[in-house]
């Protein structure tokens, strides 16, 4: 059980960094489109 959880956490850490990167890119895009409006 603990091993499974640690595997999930490890996978989550990787996907979380990807999600954060995507989120930051989205915020950058929103800020740039906001300038045009």
N, C-alpha and C positions, 0 to 999 in steps of 0.2 A: 504493500500500500504506500509506504513512504517513498519507495523508489519510483513508483508511478507518479506521485505528486512532484518529486524533484524533476522528473523528466518533463512534466507539464510546465513547471515553473521555468525550466531552461528554455523550452520552446516559446513560452510566453515572453521571456526576456528578449528573445530575438525578434519576435513579431511586434513587441512593444516598441523597440527602437525603430522598426520599419514604419509602424503607425505614426510615431512621433515625427519621423522624417517627412512622411506624406502630409501630416497635419501642418508642419511648418511650411511646406511647399504650397499648400492650399492657402494658408494665411498670407503668404507672399503674393499669391495671385489675387486674393481678395483686396489686399492693400493697393496693388497696381491698378485693378479695375476701379477701385474707389477713387483713385486720382483722376481717372478719365471722366467720371460722372460729374 
